[in-house]
Amino acid sequence: MIILMTDVVKYKQFDIITCVNNRDSPFHLAKTLAMGIALRKKNPFKDFLSDHNQKAIPQISNKSILIVDDVIYKGTTMKLALDACSKQRPLKIDFLAFGKSQRYAY
């Protein structure tokens, strides 16, 4: 999965790669994917979202960031993460998820 996801963003440049916060699973797949992508792209990984994806650290200001999630169900987590990051005024935000559920509507 990490190799496939890295291939999707291979021509994009990022200052920081992060993941959405884990909800209730003991295994944090989104973090594992984000760390793997960061390692393969030789980008720093920083876990900068907190409070269930409602807050982001100010150090992302003027940075190009990639937010990784494992799957999209309704888009709620993605929206919260994007809103939190937008408040810090990054240069660019890209969001990458490995899969989407059948319930997710474009």
N, C-alpha and C positions, 0 to 999 in steps of 0.2 A: 504494500500500500504506500509506503514511504517513497519508494522509487517512482511509482506512478504519479503521485502527487507532486513530487519534485519536478518531474518531467513537464507537468502542466504549467509550472511557473519558472521554467529554466531560463527564459529570456527576460524575466522581470527582475528588477533590482529592489532590494529591501534593506532598510537600515536595521530593523528589528523584526523578528518573527515571534509570535505569541500564540496562545490558544485561549479558547473560552474556558470559564471556570467549570470544574466538574460539579455535577449535581449530587447524585446519590450512588454512583457506582464506585466500588473499591478500586477499580482499575481505571485510570484516567487516559483513555485512548487518544483524545484530542491532544493532550500534552505530549504523549509519546510520539504522535505523528508530527507535531510542530517541532519537537526537539530533533527528530530524525531529518526533517526537511532542512532545518537550520544547519545541522551538521553537514549534510550533503552539499548545501549551497555556500557553506562557509560564512554564514550570517550569524550574528548573535541571537540567542534565544533569551527572552525575558518574560517572565510571568507577570504582566502588568495590569491585568484586570482583577477586580475584587468586588466584594459585596454582590455576589450573583450577577456579575457582568455589568454592574451599574456604575462602577468607578474605574477610572484609568489613571495611571501615574502621569504627572506633568512632563516627565522626561521624553515623552513621545512627540512633543511639540516640534514642528518642522521636520518630522521624520517620515519616511516611507515605511509603512508597516503592513505585515501580513498576519491576519487572524485566522487560525485553523480550528475547525470543528470536525468531529467524526461524521455526524449525520445531521441533516435538517429535517425536522418534523413539521413545525408550523412557522418557523422563522423567528420565533420570539427571542431565543438566545442570540441569534445574529443581530437582530434589531437593537437589543439592549447593549451588546458589545459595540456596535457601530455608533450608537448614540453617546455612550460613555467616552469612546475614543475621539469622536468629533468635538467634544467639549474642550479637548486639549489641543486642538488645531494642528493635527499632523498634515504633512504635505499631501499624502495619499494613503488611502486605506484599501487594501484588497482583502477579500474574504474567500477562503477555500474550505469546502467540505468534501469529504470522501464520497458521501452518498446522500440521497434524499429518500424520504419515505414516500409511499404511494399517496399518503394523505396530504403531502405538501403540494400546494397549488401555486403556480407561477404568478 
